[in-house]
């Protein structure tokens, strides 16, 4: 039986060009290698799953490649690349500062730094979660970081840049990794689905990308989970069911009923939502997001802020044409107050129902003001 490899490992980028959503950073690093302007210390900052450690490994591999391509990528064929791919490279050392954060761990690393590389030109030291180092370990590391041997390059990675002491920051070339856009994640998932011969709806992939909250690794973990649940055909309903997400359709129907000032219809829809086990607070937040999306659709300049699939986007655009901006702003104000009041409320269901009644009454209030 063929061994299963999770997508986050199987499709981990191996070259600069395959890193998703960090084009400016990878281009800068490639130019630095091409022009031989490499710094001796880098600091890669950003939230989880955006490619910090992956980019560090690609940089380490490319620096020591004997036959780099014209596009400044590792050849994947020389001795240095082969040893790196097999995990046996003596030129690349990784340290997880979350579990190796003492002075002794840093002293051991400093002892290794003095030894010149046996193959290639540089020894690269990748220190992950560097903010976890103790203050004494940071101090022990300072001198080596300030005056490293010519063959040593340090790549520090962290999710919490503000915890790095200024003396370390001043010695590093700093790269801030972006949260990956929903569109880029969805496109990457579509490419993987094609390779794995999985039929996937674009709306379903967009929803997975949204749920990942800018982290590519998280999106791949969710993708594997959905494949285990739904098999080789991923639909929007299978994603909604597995991740327990409220369908967009409910929010569209709530807004339609509110515009008709149909309070009973809104209350019945909310009852149906609760019967399916969805939390009232999540419903309030989801409805606020829906009104926000309708608001950004009112202007072509802000329409690009909408991060949903094409079919859902068209529905948002059509519904937004039916609603005045004043109505949307008032509804968002009502929902924002409900969001704040929810946790302190002793009758949370009543709070949500009153909020829906207020939203249904907005149209009438605005018309009275006009008169």
Secondary structure as UniProt FT lines:
FT   HELIX           7..10
FT   HELIX           16..18
FT   HELIX           23..34
FT   TURN            35..36
FT   STRAND          41..45
FT   TURN            48..49
FT   HELIX           52..63
FT   TURN            70..71
FT   HELIX           79..85
FT   TURN            86..87
FT   STRAND          92..96
FT   TURN            97..99
FT   HELIX           103..113
FT   STRAND          123..128
FT   HELIX           130..132
FT   HELIX           135..146
FT   TURN            150..151
FT   STRAND          152..158
FT   HELIX           161..163
FT   HELIX           166..169
FT   TURN            170..171
FT   STRAND          173..176
FT   HELIX           182..195
FT   TURN            196..197
FT   STRAND          199..200
FT   HELIX           202..212
FT   TURN            213..214
FT   HELIX           216..230
FT   TURN            231..232
FT   STRAND          233..234
FT   HELIX           236..243
FT   HELIX           248..259
FT   TURN            260..261
FT   HELIX           263..275
FT   TURN            276..277
FT   HELIX           280..296
FT   TURN            297..298
FT   TURN            300..302
FT   HELIX           303..305
FT   HELIX           310..320
FT   TURN            321..322
FT   HELIX           325..341
FT   TURN            342..344
FT   HELIX           348..370
//
